[in-house]
Amino acid sequence: MERLRSSPLHANISAALDKHLEVIHVVQSRRKDEIVNASNRQRQGAPRCQDDRDVFALALAVREMSVATRKVRTTLWCAFQMTLPK
């Protein structure tokens, strides 16, 4: 969109995209933690019930990702509207 406009977009657009990418990485990290902890418990012969802390951390990360996704979609829509010819 910057190329179509021949000028840089507002700094908030880049910030929203960076935040979205950061939140995606957090969700990936929480999911990996959940998998590792579940496999460690399974190796130790513990019951199959999951530790709620892992699930809650993942749920919080997914909620943050949902909010960031809505913001970035709105931001990209605004950038697209600014890119269109008048």
N, C-alpha and C positions, 0 to 999 in steps of 0.2 A: 504494500500500500504506500510505503514511503517512496518507492520508485515511481508509482503512478502519479503521486502528488508532486514529485520532484522537490520535496522538502521533508524534513523530519517530522514525525508525529509528536504529539504532546508527550512529555516525560511520564505522565501517569499511565499511559498505555504500556510503555515498556515495564513500568513498575508492576502493573497488574499481571503481565505475562511472566515476569520473574517470580512473583509471589505464587502464581499457579504452578509453575514448575517446581518450586520449593515444596509446596504442599504435596504434590505428586510424589516427590522423593520421600517425604515423611510417611505417607501411606505405604509406600513400598517397604520402607524400613520397619514399620509396625507389623506389617504382614510377615516379613521375614522373621522378626522376633517371635511372633506367634507360632510359626511353623517350627522354629528351632526349639522353643520351650516345650511344645507339644511332643516333639520327637524325643527330647531328653526325658520327659516324664514317662513316655512309653518304654524307653530303654530301661528305666529304673523299675518298671513293673508297677507303677502307680496306677490307680484307677483312671479311666478314660475321661473323667470330668475335667474340663478345662479350667485353668486359672482365670478368674474373671478380670484380673488386671490387664491381661493381654487383650481380651475382647473389648474392654472399655477403652483402652488406648487406641485400638484400631477403629472403634466406633467414633471416637472423638476426631481422629485424623480424617475419617471419611466425611464427617460433618463439615470440617474445615475445608476439605476439598470441594464439597458441594457448594459452599458459599463462594469460594474462590472461583469455581467454574462459572457460576452465575455472573460474578463480577467481570470476569474476563470475556464472557460472551457479550455482555452489554458493552464493554469497552471496545471490543473488536467491531461490533455493529456500529458504534459511534465513529470509529476510525474509517470504516467502510463508507459511511454517509459523508464524511469529510472528503473522501477520495473521489466520490462521484462528481461528474461535471455539473456545474450550476445551470 
